[in-house]
């Protein structure tokens, strides 16, 4: 992930992500192997708990569709009744996040 250019790639292929999908991917990548309920993801994406939770499900679904193109294993795991988890290693393939650049003081 390149936070400055707002671009993400997988196996050298650029991922075409909308703003919410990009932010969700960055959040999940920066919190590998942790499980998040849809309510928590709604607060992360919208900063308000009134969002319909089916909207979160739809965004996760769109993100999965984009990152799994090309037959790659799905790093996002749905734990029924619990939430979503981003697996940091999958079939020996380590998935990494480029660190978000630090803000410069003026």
C-alpha positions in Angstrom: 0.0 0.0 0.0 1.1 3.5 -0.8 -0.8 5.9 1.4 0.5 9.0 -0.4 -0.5 7.9 -3.8 -3.6 6.1 -2.5 -2.6 2.9 -4.4 -2.5 -0.7 -3.4 -1.0 -3.7 -5.2 -1.1 -7.4 -4.9 1.5 -9.6 -6.6 2.5 -6.6 -8.7 -1.1 -5.9 -9.9 -2.7 -2.6 -9.0 -6.0 -2.9 -7.1 -8.8 -0.6 -8.1 -10.3 0.3 -4.8 -12.9 2.9 -3.8 -12.1 5.2 -0.8 -13.9 3.0 1.8 -12.3 -0.2 0.5 -8.9 1.3 0.4 -9.2 2.6 4.0 -10.6 -0.7 5.2 -7.7 -2.6 3.6 -5.2 -0.3 5.3 -7.0 -0.7 8.6 -7.0 -4.5 8.3 -3.4 -4.7 7.1 -2.3 -2.6 10.1 -4.1 -4.9 12.5 -3.2 -8.4 11.2 -4.8 -11.4 12.8 -7.2 -9.4 15.0 -10.9 -10.0 14.8 -13.2 -7.0 14.3 -17.0 -6.9 14.6 -19.0 -5.1 11.9 -19.9 -2.5 14.5 -16.3 -1.7 15.1 -15.6 -1.5 11.3 -18.6 0.8 10.9 -17.1 3.2 13.5 -13.7 3.0 11.8 -15.1 3.7 8.3 -17.7 6.3 9.2 -17.0 7.5 12.7 -20.6 6.9 13.6 -22.4 3.9 14.8 -25.7 4.5 13.0 -24.5 3.0 9.7 -26.5 -0.1 8.5 -24.2 -3.0 9.2 -25.1 -4.6 5.9 -23.2 -1.7 4.3 -20.1 -2.9 6.1 -20.7 -6.4 4.8 -21.1 -5.0 1.3 -17.8 -3.1 1.5 -15.9 -6.1 2.8 -17.5 -8.1 -0.1 -16.3 -5.6 -2.7 -12.8 -5.5 -1.1 -12.6 -9.3 -1.2 -13.7 -9.4 -4.8 -10.9 -7.0 -5.9 -8.0 -8.4 -3.8 -8.8 -12.0 -4.8 -8.9 -11.5 -8.5 -6.4 -13.8 -10.2 -7.1 -16.8 -8.1 -5.2 -15.7 -5.0 -6.1 -17.0 -1.6 -8.5 -14.9 0.4 -6.7 -13.2 3.3 -10.0 -11.9 4.8 -11.6 -14.5 7.0 -15.3 -14.2 8.0 -15.9 -15.7 11.5 -19.7 -16.3 11.6 -21.3 -14.4 14.5 -18.0 -12.8 15.4 -16.5 -10.6 12.7 -13.7 -10.3 10.2 -10.0 -11.1 10.4 -7.2 -10.3 8.1 -4.7 -13.2 8.1 -1.1 -11.8 7.9 0.3 -15.0 6.4 -1.5 -17.2 4.0 0.0 -20.3 2.4 3.5 -19.1 3.2 2.9 -15.8 1.5 3.6 -12.9 3.9 1.4 -9.9 3.3 2.9 -6.6 4.3 1.9 -3.1 4.7 4.1 -0.2 3.9 4.2 2.0 7.0 2.1 5.1 6.8 4.4 8.1 6.4 4.9 10.3 9.4 3.5 13.8 9.3 6.1 16.4 8.9 6.2 19.3 11.3 6.2 22.7 9.6 
